[in-house]
Amino acid sequence: MQDIQTKAAAIHLVVFDVDGVLTDGSLYIGDDGQEYKAFHSKDGHGMVMLQNSGVQIAIITGRSSDVVRIRMQSLGVQHVYQGRRDKLPAYMEVKQATGLGDEQIAYVGDDVVDLPVMTRVGLAIAVQDAHRLTKQHAHWVTPSGGGRGAAREVCEMLMDAQGTLRGAMQAYLD
C-alpha cells in the first residue's frame, strides 16, 4: 500500500472513464432514442472535493451523450472527451492541455479499452467489477464497483495520500 500512497501523492490529474466507472455500466435508452445514465451522488461530491483540493479531473469516454456533458458541467469538470473509442489520442490531448507528465496522472477504468492509457499513467486504477485483465494491470482496485461509490473511493484515497482529506472532512464538522 505504501507504493500506492507514493504514486497517489504525485497525482495532479485523474482521468475517469464513464460507463462502468462513473455508472454501473447499464445503458438506458428510451423509445425516443434518448440515453439515460445513473450517477452516484457520493461520487460526484468526491469529485468536487478532489478538485477543490487542487487535483484536476478529466473524462474520456467512448460514447457521446448530453447527460455526460450536463453532469460533468455540474461538477465543474473542464476536460471532457466524448466519443473517443480509442482513448489514447484523447489522453495525449489532455496531457498536452494540462502540461502534466504520465507520473502525475491517474486513470480509472473498467474494461480492456482502457488499458492503452492505464499502462502509461503513474497510477492505474480499476473498479472492483472491472474486467479481469484490466484489474491485472491496475496498481489499485477500488473496494466498490463502478457507479457504486468507486469514484468517491478514488478521490478520498488520493486526498488522503496528499494530506487534504482530513481538512476537507473537518470542514463539515465545524
C-alpha positions in Angstrom: 0.0 0.0 0.0 2.9 2.3 0.6 3.8 2.2 -3.1 0.2 3.2 -3.9 0.4 6.1 -1.4 3.6 7.3 -3.0 2.1 7.2 -6.5 -1.1 8.8 -5.3 0.8 11.7 -3.6 2.2 12.7 -7.0 -1.1 12.8 -8.9 -2.3 16.2 -10.2 -5.0 14.9 -12.7 -7.4 12.0 -12.5 -9.0 10.7 -15.8 -12.2 8.8 -15.3 -13.9 6.6 -17.9 -17.7 7.0 -17.6 -19.7 3.8 -18.5 -18.7 1.1 -15.9 -16.8 3.6 -13.7 -19.0 6.6 -13.0 -22.0 4.5 -13.8 -22.7 0.8 -13.3 -22.3 0.3 -17.0 -26.1 0.0 -17.7 -27.3 1.9 -20.7 -30.9 3.0 -20.6 -32.3 4.1 -24.0 -35.8 5.3 -24.3 -38.2 4.7 -27.2 -37.3 8.2 -28.4 -33.6 7.2 -28.6 -32.8 9.4 -25.5 -30.0 7.9 -23.4 -30.1 7.9 -19.7 -27.4 7.1 -17.1 -27.4 6.9 -13.3 -24.6 8.6 -11.5 -23.9 8.0 -7.8 -24.2 11.3 -5.9 -21.4 10.4 -3.5 -19.1 10.0 -6.5 -20.0 13.5 -7.6 -19.3 15.0 -4.2 -16.0 13.2 -4.1 -15.0 14.7 -7.5 -15.9 18.2 -6.3 -13.9 17.8 -3.1 -10.9 16.4 -5.1 -11.0 19.4 -7.5 -11.2 21.7 -4.5 -8.1 20.1 -3.2 -6.2 21.1 -6.3 -6.4 17.9 -8.4 -7.9 18.3 -11.9 -10.3 15.8 -13.3 -10.8 14.7 -16.9 -13.3 12.4 -18.6 -12.6 10.2 -21.5 -15.5 8.1 -22.8 -16.1 6.1 -25.9 -19.8 7.2 -26.1 -21.2 10.6 -26.5 -24.3 11.9 -24.7 -25.8 15.1 -23.4 -26.2 13.6 -20.0 -22.5 13.2 -19.5 -21.9 16.8 -20.7 -24.5 18.1 -18.3 -23.3 16.0 -15.3 -19.7 17.0 -15.8 -20.6 20.6 -16.3 -22.5 20.5 -12.9 -19.4 19.1 -11.3 -17.0 21.7 -12.8 -15.1 19.2 -14.9 -13.4 21.1 -17.7 -11.7 18.3 -19.6 -14.4 16.2 -21.2 -13.6 14.0 -24.2 -16.6 12.1 -25.5 -17.0 9.8 -28.5 -13.4 8.6 -28.1 -13.4 4.8 -28.6 -9.7 5.0 -29.0 -8.8 6.7 -25.7 -5.1 7.1 -26.2 -5.3 10.1 -28.5 -7.7 11.8 -26.1 -5.2 11.0 -23.3 -2.4 12.6 -25.2 -4.6 15.7 -25.8 -5.4 16.1 -22.1 -1.7 15.6 -21.3 -0.8 18.4 -23.6 -3.6 20.7 -22.4 -2.5 20.3 -18.8 1.2 20.1 -19.3 1.5 17.1 -17.0 3.6 14.0 -17.3 2.4 10.4 -17.1 3.6 10.0 -13.5 1.3 12.9 -12.4 -1.8 11.4 -13.9 -4.1 8.6 -12.6 -6.6 6.8 -14.8 -9.7 4.9 -13.6 -11.1 2.3 -15.9 -13.2 -0.9 -16.1 -12.5 -2.6 -19.4 -9.8 -3.6 -21.9 -10.4 -0.5 -24.0 -8.9 1.5 -21.0 -5.6 -0.5 -21.0 -3.7 1.6 -23.6 -4.0 4.6 -21.2 -3.8 2.6 -17.9 -0.4 1.1 -18.9 1.1 4.6 -19.3 -0.1 6.6 -16.3 1.6 6.9 -13.0 -1.4 5.4 -11.1 -3.7 2.9 -12.9 -6.9 2.2 -11.0 -9.6 -0.4 -11.8 -13.1 -0.5 -10.3 -14.0 -3.7 -8.4 -16.2 -5.1 -11.1 -13.7 -4.4 -13.9 -12.7 -7.0 -16.5 -10.1 -9.3 -15.1 -7.3 -8.2 -17.5 -8.0 -4.6 -16.5 -7.7 -5.4 -12.9 -4.4 -7.3 -13.5 -2.9 -4.2 -15.0 -4.1 -1.8 -12.2 -1.9 -0.6 -9.4 -5.0 -0.4 -7.2 -8.6 -1.8 -7.4 -11.4 0.0 -5.6 -13.4 -1.8 -3.0 -16.7 -0.8 -4.7 -17.9 -1.3 -8.3 -18.4 1.3 -11.0 -21.3 3.6 -10.3 -21.5 2.4 -6.7 -19.1 4.7 -4.9 -15.8 3.7 -6.6 -15.1 7.2 -7.8 -15.5 8.6 -4.3 -13.1 5.9 -3.0 -10.6 7.1 -5.6 -11.0 10.7 -4.7 -10.7 10.1 -1.0 -7.7 7.8 -1.4 -5.9 10.5 -3.4 -6.8 13.2 -1.0 -5.6 11.0 2.0 -2.3 10.4 0.2 -1.9 14.1 -0.4 -2.8 15.2 3.1 -6.0 17.1 2.1 -8.7 14.6 3.2 -8.8 15.3 6.9 -9.2 19.1 6.4 -11.9 18.6 3.8 -13.9 16.4 6.1 -13.3 18.6 9.1 -15.0 21.4 7.3 -18.3 19.5 7.6 -17.8 19.2 11.4 -17.0 22.8 12.2 
